[in-house]
């Protein structure tokens, strides 16, 4: 075999190797023929014409750009250090290749510029408490700009915002004072509630004690009334029994008069300084007169057995 044949075989092998291109699943291929874009190839086995054609592979996966920490001045003239991350994904391989030379560098500079603009319109307190708002604003601004580059900014994340040391110390003191304030308020509220509950308990105790005393007096009064009623009923019954017994025995006026005098004698023996006699003086006088007549007439005088 001649040298020429060997050279031809070698050249053929090189041409075949250079003409076969494998595009992976997450890639797209842009074909240039003599420097001019002529088509887009999908994943798989592809053949191009060596020397006349070139295949440019574009990664279609979502990627990350780390924005280095930078000093940004807020609306109230406080310098803070901000660190962010940008997530993006290529949507049009043609534009990302032919409309921008270095997309990563352009996206980085765009993020830094818009980060200064967004935070520069916010005060420090809002900046520290509104990271989600900053993320959304940056994403909207960058997505509008990168759309013509064939790139979609999926999200922007602020990793950290560091105020100056003196601001951090003042914020720490302020948070400590706020925590102490809340603790004092909570303690005062607890003491207030305890005092209210204690007063309410004392009030309820007084009310219950008064109710108990009232019920006790009512029960005692009811008991006394019932006892008086029972005594009165018993006395009434006794009088009725005596009255019935006396009338059953058909007593004479003389006997009634004697019993009356005996009753007066028993009453007079008492310790009372005043004695109230019945107002039926006519009956009394008649009874006493009858007794006197009894003792005047020996025949009518009662005999006392020895």
C-alpha positions in Angstrom: 0.0 0.0 0.0 1.3 3.3 -1.0 1.8 6.3 1.2 -0.9 8.2 -0.7 -3.5 5.5 0.1 -2.6 5.6 3.7 -3.0 9.3 3.8 -6.4 9.0 2.1 -7.6 6.4 4.6 -6.4 8.5 7.5 -8.1 11.6 6.1 -11.3 9.6 5.6 -11.2 8.5 9.2 -10.7 12.0 10.4 -13.5 13.3 8.2 -15.9 10.6 9.5 -14.9 11.3 13.1 -15.4 15.1 12.7 -18.7 14.6 10.9 -20.3 12.6 13.6 -21.7 14.6 16.5 -23.5 13.4 19.6 -25.8 15.9 21.3 -26.9 15.0 24.8 -30.4 15.2 26.2 -30.0 18.5 28.0 -28.3 20.2 25.0 -29.3 21.8 21.7 -27.0 22.1 18.7 -26.7 25.1 16.4 -25.3 24.3 12.9 -23.3 26.9 11.1 -22.5 26.4 7.4 -19.6 28.6 6.2 -20.2 30.9 9.3 -24.0 31.2 8.7 -26.7 29.7 11.0 -28.5 27.0 9.1 -30.4 25.1 11.7 -30.9 23.7 15.2 -30.2 20.0 16.0 -31.8 18.1 18.8 -30.3 15.4 21.1 -29.0 12.3 19.6 -26.8 11.2 16.6 -26.0 14.0 14.1 -23.8 14.4 11.1 -22.3 17.6 9.7 -19.9 18.3 6.9 -16.5 18.9 8.2 -14.6 22.1 7.3 -17.8 23.6 5.9 -20.1 23.2 8.9 -19.7 23.7 12.7 -21.9 22.5 15.5 -22.3 24.8 18.6 -23.8 23.0 21.7 -26.0 25.0 24.1 -26.7 23.8 27.7 -30.5 24.1 28.3 -30.4 23.3 32.0 -31.1 25.8 34.7 -27.9 27.3 36.0 -26.8 29.6 38.8 -24.8 32.9 38.8 -23.4 33.9 42.2 -23.4 37.6 42.6 -20.3 38.6 44.7 -21.0 40.6 47.9 -21.2 44.3 47.2 -21.8 47.5 49.2 -25.1 49.2 48.6 -26.4 52.4 50.1 -30.1 52.4 51.2 -32.5 55.3 51.0 -31.7 56.5 54.5 -28.0 56.6 53.7 -26.9 53.3 55.4 -24.3 51.2 53.7 -25.1 47.5 53.6 -23.3 44.5 52.1 -25.6 42.4 49.9 -24.9 38.9 48.5 -27.3 37.4 46.0 -27.8 34.4 43.7 -29.5 34.3 40.2 -31.1 31.2 38.7 -31.7 31.3 35.0 -32.5 28.9 32.1 -31.9 29.2 28.4 -35.1 29.2 26.4 -33.8 30.1 22.9 -30.3 28.8 22.0 -30.1 30.9 18.9 -30.5 34.2 20.7 -28.3 33.3 23.7 -25.5 32.6 21.2 -26.0 35.4 18.6 -27.6 38.2 20.7 -25.1 38.3 23.6 -21.4 37.6 23.7 -21.0 36.5 27.3 -24.4 36.0 28.9 -23.0 35.1 32.4 -20.9 38.3 32.6 -23.8 40.4 31.3 -26.3 38.8 33.8 -23.8 39.4 36.7 -23.4 43.1 35.9 -27.1 43.5 35.3 -27.9 42.0 38.7 -25.4 44.2 40.5 -26.8 47.4 38.9 -30.4 46.5 39.5 -29.6 45.4 43.1 -28.3 48.9 43.8 -31.3 50.5 42.2 -33.8 48.4 44.1 -32.2 48.6 47.6 -31.4 52.3 47.0 -35.2 53.0 47.0 -35.7 51.3 50.3 -34.9 52.2 53.9 -32.8 49.9 56.1 -35.6 48.5 58.1 -37.6 47.6 54.9 -34.5 46.1 53.4 -33.9 43.8 56.3 -37.6 42.7 56.5 -38.5 42.6 52.8 -36.2 40.2 51.1 -39.0 38.6 49.2 -40.0 41.9 47.8 -36.4 42.6 46.7 -36.2 39.1 45.1 -39.4 39.7 43.2 -38.4 43.1 41.9 -35.0 41.9 40.8 -36.5 38.9 39.0 -39.0 41.1 37.1 -36.4 43.7 36.0 -33.8 41.1 35.0 -36.4 38.9 33.2 -37.5 41.8 31.1 -33.9 42.6 30.0 -32.7 39.0 29.5 -35.8 38.0 27.4 -34.1 39.3 24.3 -31.1 37.2 25.0 -33.2 34.0 25.0 -32.8 33.5 28.7 -35.5 33.2 31.5 -34.5 34.4 35.0 -36.5 31.9 37.1 -35.7 33.5 40.5 -33.4 35.7 42.4 -32.4 35.0 46.0 -30.8 37.5 48.5 -28.4 35.4 50.6 -27.6 38.0 53.2 -27.8 41.7 54.0 -25.1 42.9 56.4 -25.5 46.4 58.0 -22.5 48.1 59.6 -21.3 47.0 62.9 -22.6 50.0 64.8 -26.0 49.5 63.3 -26.0 45.9 64.3 -25.1 46.8 67.9 -27.9 49.4 68.0 -30.3 46.9 66.6 -29.3 44.4 69.2 -29.8 46.8 72.0 -33.2 47.8 70.5 -34.3 44.2 70.2 -33.1 43.5 73.8 -35.1 46.5 75.0 -38.1 45.4 73.1 -37.9 41.9 74.6 -37.6 43.4 78.1 -40.5 45.6 77.4 -42.7 42.7 76.3 -41.5 40.7 79.3 -42.4 43.6 81.7 -45.8 44.0 79.9 -46.4 40.2 80.2 -45.4 40.3 83.9 -47.6 43.3 84.6 -50.5 41.7 82.8 -50.0 38.6 84.8 -50.0 40.5 88.1 -53.1 42.4 87.0 -54.9 39.2 86.1 -53.8 37.7 89.4 -55.1 40.7 91.4 -58.4 40.6 89.5 -58.8 36.9 90.1 -57.9 37.4 93.8 -60.4 40.3 94.2 -63.0 38.2 92.3 -62.4 35.3 94.6 -62.7 37.5 97.7 -65.9 39.0 96.3 -67.4 35.6 95.7 -66.3 34.4 99.1 -68.1 37.4 100.8 -71.2 36.8 98.6 -71.3 33.2 99.5 -70.7 33.9 103.2 -73.5 36.5 103.2 -75.8 34.0 101.3 -74.9 31.3 103.8 -75.7 33.6 106.8 -78.9 34.7 105.2 -80.0 31.1 104.6 -79.0 30.3 108.1 -81.1 33.1 109.5 -84.0 32.2 107.3 -83.8 28.5 108.4 -83.5 29.6 112.1 -86.5 31.9 111.7 -88.5 29.2 109.9 -87.5 26.8 112.7 -88.6 29.2 115.4 -91.8 29.9 113.6 -92.5 26.2 113.3 -91.7 25.7 116.9 -94.0 28.5 118.0 -96.7 27.2 115.8 -96.3 23.7 117.2 -96.3 25.1 120.8 -99.4 27.1 120.0 -101.0 24.1 118.5 -100.2 22.0 121.5 -101.4 24.8 123.9 -104.5 25.2 121.9 -105.0 21.4 122.0 -104.4 21.3 125.7 -106.9 24.1 126.3 -109.4 22.4 124.2 -108.8 19.2 126.2 -109.1 21.0 129.5 -112.1 22.9 128.3 -113.8 19.7 127.2 -112.9 18.0 130.4 -114.3 20.8 132.5 -117.5 21.0 130.6 -117.8 17.3 130.6 -117.6 17.4 134.4 -120.4 20.1 134.5 -118.5 22.4 136.9 -120.3 25.0 139.1 -119.6 28.6 139.2 -118.1 28.1 142.7 -115.5 25.7 141.4 -114.6 28.0 138.5 -114.2 30.9 140.9 -111.9 28.9 143.2 -109.7 27.8 140.3 -109.6 31.3 139.1 -108.3 32.5 142.5 -105.8 29.7 142.6 -104.5 30.8 139.2 -104.2 34.4 140.4 -102.2 33.1 143.4 -99.8 31.3 141.2 -99.4 34.3 139.0 -98.7 36.5 142.0 -95.8 34.2 143.1 -93.9 35.0 139.8 -91.0 37.4 139.4 -92.8 39.8 137.1 -93.3 43.3 138.3 -96.5 43.8 136.3 -99.5 41.5 136.1 -102.2 41.9 133.4 -105.6 40.7 134.4 -108.5 40.1 132.0 -110.8 43.0 131.3 -113.9 41.0 132.0 -114.3 42.7 135.5 -118.1 42.0 135.6 -117.5 38.3 135.4 -114.7 38.5 138.0 -116.8 40.5 140.4 -119.7 38.1 140.1 -117.4 35.2 140.7 -115.8 36.7 143.7 -119.2 37.7 145.0 -120.4 34.2 144.6 -117.4 32.9 146.6 -118.2 35.4 149.4 -121.8 34.3 149.5 -120.6 30.7 149.6 -118.5 31.3 152.7 -121.2 33.3 154.4 -123.7 30.5 154.2 -122.4 27.6 156.4 -124.7 25.2 154.6 -123.2 26.0 151.3 -119.6 26.1 152.5 -117.6 23.3 151.0 -116.7 20.5 153.4 -113.0 19.7 153.6 -112.4 16.1 154.4 -109.7 15.3 156.9 
